[in-house]
Amino acid sequence: MQYESVIGLEIHVELLTESKMFCGCAVSFGEESNTLVCPVCLGHPGSLPVINQKAIEYTIRIGHALNCDIAEFTQFHRKNYFYPDMPKNYQISQYDLPLCLNGFVDLEIEGYTRRVGITRVHIEEDTGKLVHMGESGRIHGADYSLVDFNRAGTPLAEIVTEPDIRSPEEARVFLQKLKSILEHLEVSDCNMEEGSLRCDANVSIRKIGTMEFGVKAELKNMNSFKFLAKGLECEIKRQEEILEDGGTVIQETRHYDSVHNITSSLRSKEEAHDYRYFPEPDLVPLEPDSGWVENIRLNLPELPDARLNRFMDKYNLSRYDAAILTSSKSVGDFFEECAKDYQNTKTVANWIMGDFTAKLNSANLEIDECAVTPKHLIDLLKLIDNGTISGKIAKSIFDEVFETGKLPRVIVEEKGLTQISNEEEIIKIIDMVLEENASIVEDIRQGKDKAFGFLVGQVMKLTKGRANPALVNQILRDKLK
């Protein structure tokens, strides 16, 4: 039997404010545990919350970028539940009156467009963090757990999609595009490893051609694009096997184990009434000033789709190249900085998308976290252009630039890697190669052209890749006529 998947995402985004959502404690990652706390974010009796205006502004900025309506009246609620990482045993969040609603994002996926509806974007406070002590590092099997309340109270925007996503790949593309939008808005650092961007996925399956939704399971806290797609694939397969065996899928929250590629049950899924929402009595409702809301919209930065079109027009790039370069704000910024001082932007794009990206992926680094700057790449490309080094040598130099942060010209000088372009010197080496490979020379003269590359390779080997390739090819062809 053929099934289709129905997927909706809930994305939590830590906002890049200086202080927490309802108190003056600093927002910072990696500080000593339980040092960024106060009576408000620890939920002490008698302490009163005060709304962080910058967090409201950032959330409105997100709403505009996602084509949402901005509510004229919005209200905070108490979401009641017991978790050891929630000091008050309730979370100040929003329920039926969110700040932003009814938006959408369009995805371009291999020749078709998928419009994903945005149900809502609301603002809330983050929880603390539990550190489970034991071999597994997870709550199951832990000897004991420690709690750090530094994160408790951090402003958190929750973005909830409609169940419009139809495959794990579409979910991955959506999350990547959303991350890029948030980076361009400069409302979050979107560091998935540090938990600044976290994703839950609700997934069900149904027979193709039916409209009724199946029973959904929620996968919690996927912190990478790869794990989101893999986790959904795994859960979809599990649900298909249950239905094919005549079983029933139950609504629950599950954990994806990336090591064993399985999902496991965590708890039954809560409904809204389980949280006993009621209006937050210590905070008045908000009625955002329409002029302020419009001013935020008018001052939005350039977003990824607009930047993609500009890259195509201004730099004469293909849609494919422009899409990759604008998928991350830091990558787009790096490219544009290079383009200021180097006119052949296609060459810059090829280097960024090729060798550079491969090195970044291998080192698990973002482009703005490594030692290579636009100045380094431009210096390398100019050394190639003026004949100082060959393209082959440039690749080995780039590896050292990546590791040390030295300028390419400095590495060339230190290691004597300048390209050999002296004809007399190259002719001597070519004559030596021809003499040592007389049978290959005869084969070429008999029409076996493929052997020509072998002779070129021998010359490059003897010069340790420093000979000018174009000059080597020209002289060899002249001598073989």
C-alpha positions in Angstrom: 0.0 0.0 0.0 1.3 3.5 -0.9 1.4 6.2 1.8 2.3 9.8 1.9 3.7 11.6 4.8 2.2 14.7 6.4 4.8 16.8 8.3 4.6 20.0 10.4 7.5 21.6 12.2 7.9 23.5 15.4 11.1 25.5 15.5 12.4 27.2 18.6 14.7 30.2 18.0 16.7 31.8 20.8 16.7 35.5 20.1 19.9 37.6 20.1 19.0 40.0 22.9 21.4 41.2 25.5 19.0 40.3 28.4 16.4 37.7 29.2 12.7 37.9 28.3 11.3 39.1 31.6 14.4 40.2 33.6 17.7 42.0 33.3 19.9 38.9 33.5 22.5 38.6 30.6 22.0 36.2 27.8 25.3 34.3 27.2 26.4 30.8 26.3 29.1 28.8 28.1 29.2 30.8 31.4 29.6 29.0 34.7 26.4 27.2 35.7 23.7 29.1 37.6 25.6 32.5 37.5 23.2 34.3 35.1 20.1 34.1 37.3 18.0 36.4 39.5 14.7 36.1 41.6 12.6 36.7 38.4 14.0 33.9 36.2 14.3 31.6 39.2 10.6 32.1 40.0 11.0 33.4 43.5 7.7 34.4 45.2 6.9 38.1 44.9 9.2 38.7 41.9 7.5 40.3 38.8 8.3 39.9 35.1 8.9 42.9 32.8 8.6 42.4 29.0 11.8 42.7 26.9 10.8 45.2 24.1 13.7 44.1 21.8 12.5 40.5 21.9 9.0 41.7 20.8 10.6 43.7 18.0 12.7 40.7 16.8 9.6 38.5 16.8 7.7 41.1 14.7 10.7 41.2 12.3 10.5 37.4 11.9 6.7 37.7 11.3 7.2 40.2 8.6 9.9 38.1 6.9 7.6 35.0 7.0 4.7 37.0 5.4 2.6 36.9 8.6 -0.1 39.2 9.9 1.0 41.1 13.0 -1.6 40.9 15.7 -3.2 44.2 16.9 -3.8 42.6 20.3 -1.7 39.8 21.8 -1.4 38.3 25.3 0.9 36.2 27.4 -0.4 33.0 29.1 0.9 30.6 31.7 1.7 27.2 30.4 1.7 24.9 33.5 3.7 21.7 33.7 6.3 20.2 36.0 9.8 19.9 34.6 13.0 20.1 36.8 14.5 22.6 34.3 11.6 25.1 34.7 12.1 27.0 38.0 8.5 28.3 38.3 6.8 25.1 37.2 5.1 27.1 34.5 6.3 28.9 31.4 5.3 32.3 30.3 4.2 31.8 26.7 1.4 32.7 24.3 -1.6 30.5 23.6 -4.6 31.6 21.5 -3.5 35.2 20.9 0.0 34.9 19.3 2.0 37.9 18.1 2.3 36.7 14.4 0.0 34.4 12.4 -1.1 33.3 8.9 2.2 33.5 7.1 4.0 31.3 4.5 7.4 30.4 3.0 7.9 29.2 -0.6 10.4 26.4 -1.2 12.0 25.7 -4.6 12.7 22.0 -4.7 14.1 20.4 -7.9 11.7 21.9 -10.3 8.6 22.5 -8.2 7.5 25.0 -5.6 6.0 24.0 -2.2 4.3 26.7 -0.2 4.5 25.9 3.5 2.0 27.8 5.7 3.1 29.4 8.9 0.4 28.9 11.5 1.9 31.3 14.1 5.1 32.9 15.5 4.8 33.5 19.2 7.2 34.6 21.9 8.0 32.8 25.2 10.8 32.1 27.6 13.3 29.2 27.3 13.8 26.6 30.0 16.9 25.7 31.9 19.2 22.9 30.8 19.6 19.4 32.4 23.0 17.7 32.2 22.5 13.9 32.6 25.5 12.3 34.3 26.2 8.8 33.0 27.5 6.8 30.1 24.6 7.5 27.8 24.5 11.3 28.4 20.7 11.0 28.3 18.1 10.8 31.0 17.6 7.0 30.5 20.4 5.3 32.2 21.8 8.4 33.9 23.1 8.1 37.5 21.9 11.6 38.3 21.2 14.9 36.6 22.4 18.4 37.2 20.4 21.5 36.3 21.7 24.8 35.0 19.3 27.7 35.0 21.4 30.2 33.0 19.3 29.6 29.9 16.0 29.8 31.8 14.2 33.0 30.7 16.1 33.5 27.4 13.7 35.0 24.8 12.5 32.3 22.5 10.4 32.7 19.3 8.5 29.6 18.4 7.6 29.2 14.7 4.9 26.6 13.9 4.1 25.5 10.4 1.0 24.1 8.9 1.2 20.3 8.0 2.1 21.2 4.5 5.4 19.4 4.2 5.3 16.1 2.3 8.8 14.5 2.6 11.8 14.5 4.9 13.7 16.3 2.1 11.2 19.1 2.0 11.5 19.4 5.8 15.3 19.7 5.5 15.0 22.4 2.8 12.5 24.3 4.8 14.7 24.4 7.9 17.7 25.4 5.9 15.8 28.3 4.3 14.3 29.4 7.6 17.8 29.4 9.2 19.1 31.6 6.4 16.2 34.0 6.8 16.8 34.3 10.5 20.5 34.9 10.0 19.8 37.6 7.4 17.4 39.2 9.9 20.2 39.1 12.6 17.7 38.1 15.3 19.5 34.9 16.3 23.0 33.3 15.9 21.1 30.1 14.9 23.8 27.9 16.4 22.2 24.5 16.4 25.0 22.8 18.4 24.5 25.3 21.2 20.7 25.0 21.0 19.9 28.4 19.6 17.9 26.8 16.9 16.0 23.6 17.7 13.4 21.7 15.7 10.5 19.4 16.7 8.7 17.5 13.9 5.1 16.2 13.9 4.7 13.4 11.4 1.9 11.1 10.3 1.2 9.1 7.2 -2.0 8.4 5.2 -3.0 6.5 2.2 -2.3 8.4 -1.0 -5.5 10.0 -2.2 -7.2 10.4 1.2 -7.6 13.7 2.9 -7.9 12.6 6.5 -4.8 12.9 8.6 -3.3 9.9 10.3 -2.2 9.8 14.0 0.9 11.8 14.5 4.1 11.3 16.5 6.3 14.2 17.6 10.1 13.9 17.2 11.8 16.1 19.7 14.9 18.4 19.5 16.5 17.6 16.1 19.6 19.8 16.1 20.9 19.3 12.6 19.5 19.3 9.0 20.8 15.7 8.5 19.2 14.4 11.7 15.9 16.0 10.9 15.7 14.2 7.5 17.0 10.9 8.9 14.8 11.0 11.9 11.7 11.6 9.8 12.6 8.8 7.3 13.0 6.4 10.2 9.7 7.4 11.9 7.8 7.2 8.6 9.1 3.7 8.0 8.1 2.7 11.5 4.6 3.9 11.0 4.3 2.2 7.6 5.3 -1.1 9.1 2.8 -0.7 11.9 -0.1 -0.1 9.5 1.0 -2.8 7.1 0.9 -5.3 10.1 -2.6 -4.2 10.9 -1.6 -2.2 14.0 -2.5 1.3 15.2 -0.1 4.3 15.5 -0.5 6.0 18.9 0.0 9.7 19.5 3.2 10.2 21.4 6.5 12.1 21.7 9.5 10.1 20.5 13.3 10.5 20.5 15.5 9.9 17.4 18.7 7.9 18.1 21.0 8.8 15.3 23.6 6.2 16.3 21.2 3.2 15.9 18.8 5.0 13.4 15.7 4.3 15.5 13.1 6.3 17.3 12.0 5.4 20.8 9.0 6.5 22.9 9.5 9.3 25.5 6.0 10.0 26.7 2.4 10.3 25.5 1.8 13.6 23.6 0.2 16.3 25.7 -2.8 18.3 24.4 -3.4 22.0 25.0 -5.8 21.3 27.9 -3.0 19.4 29.7 -1.1 22.6 30.2 -4.0 24.4 31.8 -3.3 27.7 30.0 -4.6 30.9 31.6 -3.7 34.6 31.0 -0.5 35.7 32.8 -1.8 37.9 35.7 1.5 39.8 36.1 1.6 41.1 32.5 -0.8 43.3 30.7 -1.9 42.5 27.1 0.1 44.1 24.2 -1.3 46.3 21.5 1.7 47.0 19.2 1.6 50.5 17.7 0.8 50.2 14.0 3.4 52.9 13.1 6.1 51.0 15.0 5.1 47.7 13.3 5.2 49.3 9.9 8.6 50.9 10.6 10.0 47.5 11.5 8.8 46.2 8.1 10.2 49.1 6.2 13.6 48.6 7.8 14.0 44.8 7.2 17.3 43.8 5.7 17.7 42.2 2.4 16.3 38.6 2.7 17.7 35.5 1.0 15.3 35.4 -2.0 16.0 39.0 -2.9 19.7 38.5 -2.4 19.6 35.4 -4.7 18.0 37.5 -7.5 20.5 40.3 -7.0 23.5 37.9 -7.1 22.2 36.5 -10.4 21.7 40.0 -11.9 24.8 41.8 -10.5 27.3 39.0 -10.6 26.0 37.0 -13.6 25.7 33.8 -11.6 23.5 30.9 -12.3 20.5 30.3 -10.0 22.2 27.2 -8.7 25.3 29.1 -7.7 23.4 32.1 -6.3 21.2 29.7 -4.2 24.2 28.1 -2.6 25.9 31.4 -1.9 22.8 32.9 -0.3 21.9 29.8 1.7 23.9 31.3 4.6 24.4 34.9 5.4 28.0 34.5 6.3 28.8 32.7 3.0 27.0 35.5 1.0 28.9 38.2 3.0 32.2 36.4 2.3 31.5 36.2 -1.4 30.5 39.9 -1.7 33.6 41.0 0.2 35.7 39.1 -2.3 33.7 40.6 -5.2 34.7 44.1 -4.2 38.4 43.4 -5.1 38.2 40.6 -7.6 36.1 40.9 -10.8 35.9 37.3 -11.9 33.1 36.4 -9.5 32.5 33.0 -11.1 36.0 31.9 -10.1 35.3 33.2 -6.5 32.0 31.3 -6.4 33.7 28.1 -7.7 36.4 28.2 -5.0 33.8 28.9 -2.2 31.5 26.1 -3.3 34.3 23.6 -4.0 37.5 23.3 -2.1 36.6 25.8 0.6 33.2 24.2 1.5 34.9 20.8 1.5 37.4 22.0 4.1 34.7 23.7 6.2 32.6 20.5 6.2 35.6 18.4 7.1 36.5 20.7 10.0 32.8 21.2 11.0 33.2 25.0 10.8 31.2 27.9 9.5 32.9 30.2 7.0 33.2 33.0 9.5 34.7 30.7 12.1 37.8 29.6 10.1 41.2 31.4 9.5 40.5 32.1 5.8 39.2 35.6 5.1 38.3 37.3 1.8 41.7 38.8 1.8 43.3 35.4 1.8 41.2 34.1 -1.1 41.8 37.2 -3.2 45.5 37.0 -2.6 45.5 33.3 -3.8 43.5 34.0 -6.9 45.7 36.9 -7.9 48.8 34.7 -7.5 47.2 32.3 -10.0 46.3 35.1 -12.4 49.7 36.6 -12.6 51.4 33.3 -13.1 53.2 33.1 -9.8 51.6 29.8 -8.9 49.7 27.1 -10.8 46.2 26.0 -10.0 47.5 22.7 -8.6 49.9 24.5 -6.3 47.1 26.8 -5.3 45.1 23.9 -3.8 48.0 22.8 -1.5 48.6 26.4 -0.5 45.0 26.9 0.3 45.2 23.8 2.6 48.0 25.5 4.6 46.1 28.9 4.6 43.2 27.1 6.2 45.3 25.6 8.9 47.6 28.5 9.7 45.9 31.7 8.6 49.0 32.8 6.7 48.6 34.9 3.6 49.2 32.8 0.4 52.0 35.1 -0.8 53.8 34.5 2.5 53.6 30.7 2.1 54.8 30.9 -1.5 57.8 32.9 -0.5 58.6 30.7 2.5 58.4 27.4 0.5 59.7 28.6 -2.9 56.5 27.6 -4.6 56.6 30.1 -7.5 55.6 28.7 -10.8 58.3 27.9 -13.4 57.5 29.9 -16.5 61.1 30.1 -17.9 60.9 28.4 -21.3 64.6 27.3 -21.4 64.2 25.6 -18.0 60.9 23.9 -19.0 62.5 22.8 -22.4 65.4 21.0 -20.6 62.9 19.1 -18.4 60.7 18.2 -21.4 63.7 16.9 -23.4 64.6 14.7 -20.4 61.1 13.3 -20.3 61.0 12.6 -24.0 64.3 10.9 -24.0 63.3 8.6 -21.1 59.9 7.8 -22.7 60.8 7.1 -26.3 58.2 4.4 -26.7 55.4 6.7 -25.5 56.6 9.4 -27.9 56.3 6.9 -30.8 52.8 5.9 -29.7 51.7 9.5 -29.8 53.1 10.0 -33.3 51.2 6.9 -34.3 48.0 8.6 -33.2 47.6 7.5 -29.6 46.8 10.9 -28.2 45.8 9.7 -24.7 49.4 9.1 -23.9 50.1 12.8 -24.2 48.7 13.4 -20.7 51.2 10.9 -19.3 54.1 13.0 -20.6 52.5 16.2 -19.2 52.2 14.4 -15.8 55.9 13.4 -15.9 57.0 17.0 -16.5 54.7 18.2 -13.6 56.1 15.5 -11.4 59.7 16.4 -12.0 58.9 20.1 -11.3 56.8 19.2 -8.2 53.8 20.8 -9.9 55.5 24.2 -10.4 55.8 24.2 -14.2 53.4 26.5 -16.0 50.8 23.9 -17.4 49.9 26.0 -20.5 53.6 26.4 -21.4 54.3 22.7 -20.8 51.5 21.7 -23.1 52.5 24.2 -25.8 56.2 23.1 -25.9 55.4 19.4 -25.8 53.0 19.7 -28.7 55.6 21.7 -30.7 58.3 19.1 -30.1 56.0 16.1 -31.0 55.0 17.5 -34.4 
